[in-house]
Amino acid sequence: MSGLDKVKGLFSRLARRREAAEEPLSEPAPAPASAEPEVVVHTKALWKLIAALGAWPSPTLVDLGPVVGTNIEFFGEQFGCKMFIADILAQADRFEREHGRGGLPAFLDTCFPQQAASVDAVLCWDVFDFLDKPSARIVAGHLMRVLKPEGALFGFFATTQPAESRLSKFMVVVDGSLRHRWHATPRMRQAVLQNRDIIRLFDRLRVSDSFLLHTKVREILFRKPGYLAGP
């Protein structure tokens, strides 16, 4: 049985367990009129990162997004992951409010205390859509440094400039898809990264899988070549 088949079996068991634990309700509670609808993304590349996690004992995972309790539960309980939640955009916003934008790359250079080649996987989500080029280079450099050989890095990259700038909070669903909620942000999206720009940004990694989603977002799974054992 392949690693991907094992993960599919895991999702199936988790779904049955959740259904058995849930009590039936007469009617679902209506969502507030002002609430943003949840969007379901049927991801393919994330499946492969999850399959890799299932093959590693007690993997270490860095999540660049905000704290999401269900994700911590999923990766912690099912794979025994040690997780580091960076919430890079919140850290960047806080720094810029207090110090202005000029020193952001230097600040981000201090946000990754992990040792070289100590992390099995990284969840970037859509963070790089909101970072200027100098900041993006700093963050990408540290991620490549901390990732172990054969480690995996997953990210979303917009292919078009959306009409408005909104942040997403991504939540892994037991069937292997993602739910995400948008919320307003004063932070502006940066110029759309072309494929060549993304590959150049992560020049010490190789593209393992790349898929264009119906949401006009490209998801990419990178792997660090096994021969790159150094920082």
N, C-alpha and C positions, 0 to 999 in steps of 0.2 A: 504493500500500500504506500502510495506517495505521500510526501509531507502535506501536499495540498488536500488530498483525500482525507487525511487525518484531521486537518483543520475543519473541513466541511462536516465531518462527523462530530467534531466538538461543537460547532455552531448548532447542529441539529439537536444534540443533547441539551445544550443550554436553552434553546427555544422551548423544548418540551418541559424542562424544569421550570422555566419562567411561567409558562401557561398553567402548569399544575399549581404553582404558588399563588397565582393571581385569583382574587375573588371576583365573581361576576358582578357587574354593575348594571343597574336598570337602564341607564342612559349615560353616555359620556358627558362630562361637564363641558359646556360651551366655552370656547376660547375667548378671552377678552377681545373686544373689537379692535383694540389698538395693537394687539400682539402680532409680531411677524410670523407668517406660517413657517413651519419646519419643512425643509427640503430634504428628500432622500437622494443620496448619490450612490449609484451602484458601482463601486470602485473595483478595479481589477488588480492594480499594482499593490494596493494595501494588503490584499489577500496573500500575495507572495511574500511580503514582509512578515506577516503573521505566521505563514508556514515556516519561514526561516527561524522565527523565535521559538517555534515548537520543537525545533531540532537542537537548540542550544540549552545547556543546563544553566538555570538561574541567570538569564540574560540581563544586561544593563541597558536601559532605554532612556534617551533624552527626548523630552517633549518640549518644543519651542512655544507651544500654545499655552493658554490659561489652564488652571486646574479644572478638570472635569471628573467628578466623582465616579461616574460609571466607567470611564476609561481606566482610571486607577484600579477600580475593582476588577475590570476585565483582564488587564494585563498582569496585575498582581496575583489574582487568585488562580487564573488559568495557566499562566506561564512562569509564575514566581519571579516576575521582573522586579529589579530594583530601578525605580523611576526617579529621574530628576526633571522637575517641572520648571522650565526657564521663564516662560511668559515674556518673551523678548520684547514684544511691542508695548506691553504695559511698562516694562522697565525703561524703554526708550521714551515713552510719553512722559513718565515721571521725571526723567533726567532733563528733557527739553523744557518742561515747565519750570524747573528750578535753575537751569543753567543756560538755556538757549540751545540752538541746534549745532553750533560750531564744533562742539567737542564730542558729538555723539559717537563717531567711529572709535575714538580713544576710550570712551566709556564702555562700549560694547566689547572692546578688547579685554576687559576685566571680568566679563560675565560668564566665562567658561573655566571653572577651576579644575575640571576633570583632567586626569593625567593622559598623556598620549597613548593611543591604542588601548583605551580602557572601556569603550562603549560598543555594544553590539549593534544597536539600531538607533536611528534618529527619526522623529516625526517633525517635519518642517511645516506641514499644513500649507497655508498660503502666505506665510510670514514674508517671504522674499518679494511679494508684490507690493509691500509697504515700506521697503528699505531703499534708501538711496544707494547709488553704486559703491561709494567708499564703505558704507556700513555693511552692505551685502558682502563685499569682499572679505571684510574682517570676520563676519559671522561664518561664512562658508569656509574660510581658512581654518577656523577653530574646529568646525565640525569634521573636516577632513583629518585634522590632527588627532582628535579624540577617538575617531572611529577605528575599530579593530580591523585588521586584514580580513576580508570576506564579510565585513559588516555591511549593513544595509541602511540606506537613507531614502526617505519617502517625502515627496513634496508635490503641491499643486501650483501651477503657474498659469495665470490668465493669458488667453490668446487674443482677447480684445479688451479695449478700455471700457469698463462698465459706465453706465450713465451716472451712478452715484458711488461714493466711497463708503463701503460697509465692511465691517469685520465679521468673520464667521467663527462660531464655536462648534467644533466638530465632535460628534459622539459616535463611537463604534457601536453598531447594532449586532445582535447575536447571529444574524444571518450573513454577516460579513460586509454589509453595506454601511453607509454613514448617514447619520442625520446631522443637519447643521442648521443653526439659527443665525440670522443676521442681526446685527445691531449697529446703530449709527456710531461714527467715530469722527473726531476732528482730524484724524491722520489721513493724509492724502495718499492714494495709490500712486505708485511711480510708473514710469514708462513701461509698456509691455516688453517683457524679455523674450527675444527670439530664441529659437532652439540653440543656435550657435552661441548666444550669450549665456544661456544656462549651462551648456556643456563647458564653455570656457570658465565659468564661475566655479564649477566643480571639476577642475582639470585633473585632479588626482584620483577621480572615481571614474567608473565606466557605467554607461547606461545599460541596465539590465532589462528594463521594460518601460515602454512609453505608450500611453493611450490618450486619445482625444475624446473627452466626454461630451455628452449632448449639451452640457451647461457651458460649452465653449471654454473649458478649462482643460489643460493638459496635466495628467498625472504621470510622474516619473519615479521609477525606482532605480537608485544608483547602488552599486556595490563597490567596495574598496578592493582592488586586486590583492591577492594573497602575498605577492612579492613585496608590497609596500609595508614593511614591518616597522619602519621608523616613523617619527612624528611628521 
